Structure formats: structure tokens, C-alpha cells
């Protein structure tokens, strides 16, 4: 069944187009730095927001109809979402999707029933994938919504709940492998604490690591060759979550020997909540060899929660793509973990949101490539650290220098000079010149 038959396939028409249902910057076949735009930007639809989010917030009921002609919480509705989702992605030219297990089917009290439903719906999704060529970017298990997880999943104080979490992960991995997913994500929504008075932090973190290690072992056993991801977030719903930011998550992975199998899935809005820029989280992940995938959205700096807005900030998108290009690209992709604003409640708005996001990142890619090709910023950074290319600086980098040697050098030279200017304003001028 067609749910968006009133929408034509969205095409590239150029930056001067006034057609609301056309791309102005996303030209999938345009070659930038030797690769097609579609290769730089493997976009993915988030099953939960696009096909599930209906505008519910803590103050009001939903405003958008996402029933797709079926009664909700039924397998008929689950299949209708599959039909609607693949039609939607096909009309936008989105090549991937991401899912949580309970996005796909209604969860039953009996996990065996839920698993049978997942088998059924994944068979149906496979048919649609073969028809359209659309692929699975990554899967995950929702281990935060069920009341069982009120004290966490891997961090729970209940051994039975821990086993339930393991069962969910196992099935979500089975479905991810079945659908050919490139990655598998852990987002520890309830893996944290509200008060240290009732929390054994070491015990909880060690148990989380044990669960992740079991997941890696099982995934490799069943043929999963992709990356596992941690998606950092500092708070909400917990006051303090253990995967606070990229640096914290990377330290955790190295401490427990998980760093060879895991990378980061960085979300822009989560960076904001951690008090960082999106670019910072990408850079920290990249320099540690752990930049894997991106949840492409943005938050509102005036609001202190995860608003998951469709990205429209071209400057932020440019800085994101600057980091991605410098890192050599992603092993994952760009998942639009974003939802329409509550008053934007029509099917057309679903398209407008994704067109906005795809165009924003396409523009960011174009401008980031121009900054790199311009060369002035790279040249400045090269010159900034040039004192380490020869003489005493070269000895420092080679590891040959000793503390005594450096001290003697400073005393002999009577070092009084200051470093060269950082020229931040000059560099920002370059960025603005290229952007505008």
C-alpha cells in the first residue's frame, strides 16, 4: 500500500529552486574530493522517530498520526510501518535505516512472543530490502523503556533483569545480522545513577563491560563483522550516565579491553548536553581511531534536554564534515535521529524535515571540502607547530630528549620568547569567507 502517493520522488533542483519538495544542495552523484556525495553521506532513517514519534511530550498528547491506517500495537501496524518507511526512503533516496528492536514490533510481556514477532517482521523487511536496495545501517536493543530497566540493564541490581537484557541483545544482534547491518549500537539510557548513596559504581561498570564482552563474543560467533558502537550521552534520563562523552566512553572501552571492537556513534545533541561542541566529540573520537557513525541532529542551546531537531545549522554541519573528511570518512553513516517539531504534524512535514537535514549536510560537505582545498587553515596549523620539526623540538618528538637535557637547553638559551599568535579571529574569517 502507498501512504505518500501525493509526494513525487524528491530530486535535486539546485540552490535557486523554490520547490519545497526538492533538494537544493544534495546532488548524490556530484563528485567532491574524488567521491560521490552519496558516498560521503550515507544517510539513514531512524525508525523510531520517523515512523513512531507522533509529537508526544511530557505536557501533551501526540499531534501527528503515525497509524498508517492500522491499529497501533499490532503486527498489522508493524507491517504498515515497514511499507510506509520503505516508500518514504525510496522517495527521498535514503539508502539506509536504523532500528531498535521494539521499534519494529509491539513488545509483549513474554519475550518469546516478542522474538517471534521480530522474526516475522524481519522476514517482511528483507523482502522490502531486496525490492528497493535499501540497507540496514545499524540495529540496537531498547533497554531503557521497559520498567524492568528502571535501575539499568547492564548496570541493574537484578541478575534476572541482567539476563533479560542479554536476551534482548542476543535477539537484536540476530536481527541485525539477518538484515545485514553494518553496526550494532549500545546507548546506555539507564546505565547510570541518580544518587551515589545507593550505587556501587565499580560493580555496575564492570557488569556493563561483561555484558558488552558477551555481546561481542556472540556477534562474532554468528558472523557479525561490523563495528559495535557506544553512543555517548551525559544525562537524561539518568542524572549521570556512565557514557558521559566520547573521552569517557573511550577510556571505559580501553579499561575493559573492548576498544578493538567498539567505535563511537556520536550524536550532535548529546555533545551539547555534555557541554561540548559537536566538532569536539568528533575530533576526540577521530584522534583515538574510534569515529564510527553519527546521529545527525541538533539541539536547542536554550533548552536543557534532548530535543532531537532536524539539523539546519550550516556552520555546524560544515565543521562536522571537516572532521569526517579529515578522519577519512565513517565506517557507519549519518542517521537522522531527529523528529519534527510538535506543531509540524503532517506527512509533508516528515519530508520537509529530512530534505532540510540532507541539504544541510550536503552544504556542509561542499563547504568543508572548500576549506580543505583552500589550504590556509592547514598551512597555519603546520606552521604553528613547526618548532618541533628541527633542533630540540625534533628530539622531543623522537623520544630521545631527557628532562635534564631540556632543562639545560632552557637555562642556556634563557628562554624568554612567547609562542606565536593563535590567530583565531583570522582563521574564523577564512571560514566565514568560504561559507558566505
C-alpha positions as CSV (number, residue, x, y, z in Angstrom):
1,X,0.0,0.0,0.0
2,X,1.2,3.5,-0.8
3,X,1.0,6.1,2.0
4,X,2.7,9.0,0.3
5,X,1.3,8.8,-3.2
6,X,0.7,12.6,-3.1
7,X,4.5,13.0,-2.9
8,X,6.7,12.6,-6.0
9,X,10.2,11.4,-5.8
10,X,12.4,14.2,-4.4
11,X,15.1,15.3,-6.9
12,X,18.0,17.7,-6.9
13,X,17.0,21.1,-8.5
14,X,19.8,23.4,-7.3
15,X,20.1,26.2,-4.8
16,X,17.7,28.6,-6.5
17,X,14.8,26.1,-6.6
18,X,11.6,27.3,-4.8
19,X,10.2,23.8,-4.8
20,X,9.7,22.8,-1.2
21,X,10.0,19.1,-2.1
22,X,13.3,19.3,-3.9
23,X,17.0,19.2,-2.9
24,X,19.0,22.4,-3.3
25,X,22.4,21.1,-2.3
26,X,22.2,17.3,-2.1
27,X,23.2,16.1,-5.5
28,X,24.0,12.4,-4.9
29,X,26.2,12.0,-8.0
30,X,28.2,15.2,-7.6
31,X,31.9,14.3,-7.1
32,X,33.7,16.0,-4.2
33,X,37.3,15.2,-3.3
34,X,37.1,12.2,-5.5
35,X,33.9,10.6,-4.1
36,X,30.3,10.9,-4.9
37,X,28.3,13.0,-2.5
38,X,26.2,9.9,-1.7
39,X,29.4,8.0,-0.7
40,X,30.5,10.9,1.6
41,X,26.9,11.0,3.1
42,X,25.4,7.5,3.6
43,X,22.1,8.8,5.1
44,X,19.9,6.7,7.3
45,X,16.3,7.0,8.5
46,X,15.6,6.5,12.2
47,X,12.8,4.0,12.5
48,X,11.7,5.3,16.0
49,X,11.3,8.9,15.2
50,X,10.2,8.9,11.5
51,X,7.7,6.1,11.8
52,X,6.9,6.2,15.5
53,X,7.2,9.7,17.0
54,X,3.9,11.5,17.0
55,X,4.6,14.6,19.0
56,X,4.0,13.3,22.5
57,X,5.9,15.3,25.1
58,X,5.6,15.5,28.9
59,X,2.9,18.1,28.7
60,X,0.7,16.8,25.9
61,X,-0.6,14.0,23.7
62,X,0.5,13.3,20.2
63,X,-0.3,15.6,17.3
64,X,0.8,13.5,14.3
65,X,-1.0,10.4,13.0
66,X,1.5,7.6,12.6
67,X,-1.0,4.8,12.5
68,X,-0.6,4.4,8.7
69,X,-4.2,3.1,8.5
70,X,-3.7,0.3,11.1
71,X,-4.5,-0.1,14.8
72,X,-1.4,0.6,16.8
73,X,0.4,-2.0,18.8
74,X,-0.5,-4.8,16.3
75,X,1.5,-6.7,13.8
76,X,-0.6,-5.1,11.1
77,X,0.6,-1.7,12.2
78,X,4.2,-3.0,12.3
79,X,3.9,-4.1,8.7
80,X,2.3,-0.8,7.7
81,X,5.3,1.0,9.2
82,X,7.6,-1.2,7.0
83,X,5.6,-0.3,3.9
84,X,5.5,3.4,4.8
85,X,9.2,3.5,5.8
86,X,10.4,2.0,2.6
87,X,8.2,4.2,0.4
88,X,9.4,7.2,2.4
89,X,13.1,6.3,2.0
90,X,12.7,5.4,-1.7
91,X,11.2,8.8,-2.5
92,X,14.0,10.6,-0.7
93,X,16.8,8.5,-1.9
94,X,17.8,7.5,1.6
95,X,19.8,4.3,1.4
96,X,19.8,3.0,5.0
97,X,17.7,2.7,8.1
98,X,18.4,2.2,11.8
99,X,16.2,0.5,14.4
100,X,15.6,-0.6,18.0
101,X,14.1,-4.0,18.4
102,X,10.8,-2.7,19.9
103,X,10.5,0.0,17.1
104,X,9.8,-2.8,14.7
105,X,7.1,-4.7,16.7
106,X,5.0,-4.2,19.8
107,X,6.7,-5.7,22.8
108,X,4.8,-8.5,24.6
109,X,5.1,-9.4,28.3
110,X,6.5,-12.7,27.1
111,X,9.9,-12.1,25.4
112,X,9.3,-15.3,23.4
113,X,6.3,-13.7,21.7
114,X,8.3,-10.5,21.0
115,X,11.0,-12.6,19.4
116,X,8.6,-14.5,17.2
117,X,7.2,-11.1,16.1
118,X,10.7,-9.9,15.3
119,X,11.3,-13.0,13.2
120,X,8.1,-12.3,11.3
121,X,8.7,-8.6,10.7
122,X,12.4,-9.0,9.8
123,X,11.3,-11.5,7.1
124,X,9.0,-8.8,5.7
125,X,11.7,-6.2,5.9
126,X,14.1,-8.4,4.0
127,X,11.6,-8.6,1.1
128,X,11.4,-4.8,1.0
129,X,15.2,-4.5,1.1
130,X,15.5,-6.8,-1.9
131,X,12.9,-4.8,-3.8
132,X,14.4,-1.4,-3.1
133,X,18.1,-2.0,-2.5
134,X,17.8,-0.1,0.8
135,X,20.1,-1.4,3.6
136,X,20.4,-1.6,7.3
137,X,23.0,0.8,8.8
138,X,22.7,-0.5,12.4
139,X,20.5,-2.1,15.0
140,X,20.1,-1.9,18.7
141,X,18.0,-3.1,21.6
142,X,15.8,-0.7,23.6
143,X,17.0,-1.4,27.1
144,X,15.6,1.8,28.7
145,X,11.8,1.9,28.1
146,X,10.7,-1.3,29.9
147,X,10.1,-0.8,33.6
148,X,12.4,-3.8,34.2
149,X,15.3,-1.4,33.3
150,X,14.5,1.3,35.9
151,X,17.9,0.5,37.5
152,X,19.6,-0.1,34.3
153,X,20.2,-3.0,32.0
154,X,23.9,-3.9,32.3
155,X,24.1,-1.9,35.5
156,X,21.0,-3.4,37.1
157,X,21.0,-4.7,40.6
158,X,18.8,-7.7,39.5
159,X,20.5,-10.8,38.0
160,X,17.2,-11.8,36.3
161,X,16.9,-8.4,34.6
162,X,20.5,-8.7,33.5
163,X,19.6,-12.0,31.8
164,X,16.6,-10.3,30.2
165,X,18.9,-7.6,28.8
166,X,21.2,-10.3,27.5
167,X,18.3,-12.0,25.8
168,X,17.2,-8.7,24.1
169,X,20.8,-8.0,22.9
170,X,21.1,-11.5,21.5
171,X,17.9,-11.2,19.5
172,X,18.7,-7.7,18.4
173,X,22.1,-8.9,17.2
174,X,20.4,-11.9,15.4
175,X,18.1,-9.5,13.6
176,X,20.9,-7.0,12.8
177,X,22.9,-9.8,11.2
178,X,19.9,-11.1,9.4
179,X,19.3,-7.7,7.9
180,X,23.0,-7.2,7.0
181,X,23.5,-4.3,9.4
182,X,26.9,-2.6,9.3
183,X,26.9,-1.8,13.1
184,X,25.3,-2.5,16.4
185,X,24.8,0.3,19.0
186,X,24.8,0.4,22.8
187,X,23.1,3.5,24.1
188,X,23.1,3.3,27.9
189,X,19.9,5.3,28.6
190,X,19.5,3.8,32.0
191,X,23.2,2.9,32.6
192,X,24.0,5.5,35.3
193,X,22.8,6.7,38.7
194,X,20.7,9.2,40.4
195,X,22.5,9.0,43.8
196,X,25.8,7.6,44.9
197,X,24.3,6.7,48.2
198,X,22.7,3.6,46.7
199,X,25.1,2.9,43.9
200,X,28.2,0.7,43.6
201,X,29.8,2.4,40.6
202,X,32.6,-0.1,40.1
203,X,30.3,-3.1,40.3
204,X,27.9,-1.5,37.7
205,X,30.6,-0.6,35.2
206,X,32.2,-4.0,35.4
207,X,28.9,-5.6,34.8
208,X,28.2,-3.4,31.8
209,X,31.6,-4.4,30.4
210,X,30.9,-8.1,31.0
211,X,27.6,-7.7,29.0
212,X,29.3,-5.9,26.2
213,X,32.1,-8.5,26.0
214,X,29.4,-11.3,25.8
215,X,27.7,-9.4,23.0
216,X,31.0,-9.1,21.1
217,X,31.7,-12.8,21.5
218,X,28.2,-13.8,20.4
219,X,28.2,-11.3,17.5
220,X,31.5,-12.6,16.1
221,X,30.3,-16.2,16.6
222,X,27.2,-15.6,14.4
223,X,29.2,-13.8,11.7
224,X,28.8,-10.2,12.6
225,X,31.9,-8.4,11.1
226,X,30.8,-4.8,11.6
227,X,31.6,-2.3,14.4
228,X,30.0,-2.2,17.8
229,X,29.2,1.4,18.8
230,X,28.8,3.3,22.1
231,X,26.6,6.4,21.8
232,X,27.8,8.8,24.5
233,X,25.3,10.9,26.4
234,X,25.9,12.6,29.8
235,X,22.4,12.7,31.3
236,X,18.7,12.3,30.6
237,X,17.1,10.1,31.6
238,X,19.6,9.4,34.4
239,X,21.2,12.3,36.3
240,X,24.7,10.8,35.4
241,X,25.2,8.3,32.7
242,X,28.4,6.3,32.5
243,X,28.9,7.0,28.8
244,X,29.1,10.7,29.6
245,X,31.1,11.8,26.5
246,X,33.5,10.4,23.9
247,X,36.5,10.7,26.1
248,X,34.8,8.9,29.0
249,X,33.4,6.1,26.7
250,X,36.8,5.6,25.1
251,X,38.5,5.3,28.5
252,X,35.9,2.8,29.5
253,X,36.5,0.7,26.4
254,X,40.2,0.7,26.9
255,X,40.0,-0.1,30.6
256,X,37.9,-3.3,29.9
257,X,39.7,-4.4,26.7
258,X,36.7,-3.6,24.3
259,X,38.5,-0.9,22.2
260,X,39.3,-3.3,19.3
261,X,35.6,-4.0,18.6
262,X,33.9,-0.7,19.5
263,X,33.8,2.8,18.0
264,X,31.7,5.9,18.8
265,X,28.3,6.7,17.4
266,X,28.4,10.5,18.0
267,X,25.1,12.5,18.3
268,X,25.3,16.2,17.9
269,X,22.6,16.9,20.5
270,X,24.3,14.7,23.1
271,X,27.5,16.7,22.6
272,X,25.5,19.8,23.5
273,X,24.2,18.2,26.7
274,X,27.8,17.2,27.7
275,X,28.9,20.8,27.4
276,X,30.9,20.1,24.3
277,X,30.6,21.1,20.6
278,X,29.7,18.5,18.1
279,X,33.1,19.1,16.4
280,X,34.9,18.4,19.7
281,X,33.3,15.0,20.1
282,X,34.1,14.1,16.5
283,X,37.7,15.2,16.9
284,X,38.2,13.3,20.2
285,X,36.7,10.1,18.6
286,X,38.8,10.5,15.4
287,X,42.2,11.1,17.0
288,X,41.6,7.9,19.0
289,X,40.7,5.9,15.9
290,X,37.1,5.5,17.1
291,X,35.0,7.7,14.9
292,X,32.4,5.2,13.6
293,X,29.0,6.7,12.9
294,X,26.9,9.8,13.5
295,X,23.4,10.6,14.7
296,X,22.8,13.7,12.7
297,X,20.6,16.1,14.6
298,X,20.9,19.2,16.7
299,X,19.7,20.5,20.0
300,X,18.5,23.9,21.2
301,X,21.0,25.7,23.4
302,X,18.2,27.4,25.3
303,X,16.6,24.1,26.3
304,X,18.3,21.7,28.7
305,X,17.1,18.4,27.2
306,X,17.5,16.2,24.1
307,X,15.3,18.0,21.6
308,X,16.5,15.9,18.6
309,X,15.8,18.6,16.0
310,X,16.5,18.2,12.3
311,X,19.9,19.9,11.6
312,X,19.7,23.2,9.9
313,X,22.9,24.9,11.2
314,X,25.2,25.0,8.1
315,X,28.2,26.1,10.2
316,X,27.9,23.1,12.5
317,X,27.4,20.8,9.5
318,X,30.5,22.3,7.8
319,X,32.6,21.7,10.9
320,X,31.2,18.2,11.2
321,X,32.1,17.3,7.6
322,X,35.5,18.9,8.1
323,X,36.2,16.4,10.8
324,X,34.7,13.5,8.9
325,X,36.7,14.2,5.8
326,X,39.9,14.7,7.8
327,X,39.3,11.4,9.5
328,X,38.9,9.6,6.2
329,X,35.2,9.1,6.4
330,X,32.9,6.9,8.5
331,X,32.6,3.2,8.9
332,X,29.0,3.8,9.6
333,X,26.8,6.6,8.3
334,X,24.6,9.6,9.1
335,X,21.4,8.6,11.0
336,X,18.8,11.2,11.3
337,X,17.9,10.7,14.9
338,X,15.6,13.7,14.6
339,X,11.9,14.4,14.8
340,X,9.6,17.0,13.6
341,X,8.6,19.7,16.0
342,X,5.3,19.0,17.7
343,X,3.3,21.5,15.6
344,X,4.8,20.1,12.3
345,X,2.4,17.2,12.2
346,X,1.6,16.4,8.6
347,X,3.1,13.7,6.3
348,X,4.6,16.5,4.2
349,X,6.5,17.7,7.3
350,X,8.2,14.4,7.5
351,X,9.7,15.0,4.1
352,X,10.5,18.7,4.8
353,X,12.5,17.7,7.9
354,X,14.6,15.1,6.0
355,X,15.1,17.4,3.0
356,X,16.3,20.1,5.4
357,X,18.7,17.7,7.1
358,X,20.1,16.2,3.9
359,X,20.6,19.6,2.3
360,X,22.3,20.9,5.4
361,X,24.9,18.1,5.5
362,X,25.3,18.3,1.7
363,X,26.1,22.1,2.0
364,X,28.4,21.3,5.0
365,X,30.2,18.7,2.8
366,X,30.6,21.2,0.0
367,X,32.0,24.0,2.3
368,X,34.2,21.7,4.3
369,X,35.8,20.5,1.1
370,X,36.4,24.1,0.0
371,X,38.0,24.9,3.4
372,X,40.4,21.9,2.9
373,X,41.1,22.7,-0.7
374,X,41.7,26.4,0.2
375,X,44.6,25.2,2.4
376,X,45.1,28.2,4.6
377,X,44.0,26.6,7.8
378,X,46.1,23.5,7.3
379,X,49.1,25.7,6.4
380,X,48.6,27.8,9.6
381,X,48.4,24.7,11.8
382,X,51.5,23.2,10.1
383,X,53.4,26.4,10.8
384,X,52.0,26.7,14.4
385,X,53.9,23.5,15.5
386,X,56.9,24.0,13.2
387,X,59.3,24.4,16.1
388,X,59.0,20.7,16.7
389,X,60.4,19.8,13.3
390,X,64.0,20.5,13.9
391,X,66.6,21.0,16.7
392,X,65.4,20.4,20.2
393,X,61.8,20.1,19.1
394,X,62.7,17.2,16.8
395,X,64.5,15.5,19.7
396,X,61.4,15.9,21.9
397,X,59.1,14.2,19.3
398,X,61.6,11.4,18.6
399,X,61.6,10.5,22.3
400,X,65.4,10.9,22.6
401,X,65.3,14.0,24.8
402,X,65.6,13.8,28.6
403,X,64.2,16.2,31.2
404,X,67.8,17.1,32.2
405,X,68.6,18.0,28.5
406,X,65.5,20.2,28.1
407,X,66.3,21.9,31.4
408,X,69.8,22.6,30.3
409,X,68.6,23.9,27.0
410,X,66.2,26.4,28.6
411,X,68.9,27.6,31.1
412,X,71.5,28.1,28.3
413,X,69.1,29.8,25.9
414,X,67.5,31.9,28.7
415,X,64.1,31.2,27.0
416,X,62.0,34.4,27.2
417,X,60.0,34.2,24.0
418,X,56.3,33.6,23.8
419,X,54.6,31.2,21.3
420,X,53.4,32.7,18.1
421,X,49.8,34.1,18.0
422,X,47.0,31.6,17.7
423,X,45.2,33.9,15.2
424,X,41.7,32.5,16.0
425,X,39.9,35.5,14.5
426,X,41.9,35.3,11.3
427,X,41.0,31.7,10.9
428,X,37.3,32.3,11.6
429,X,37.4,35.0,9.0
430,X,38.6,32.4,6.5
431,X,35.8,30.1,7.4
432,X,33.2,32.9,7.0
433,X,34.7,33.9,3.7
434,X,34.3,30.4,2.3
435,X,30.9,29.8,3.9
436,X,29.3,33.0,2.7
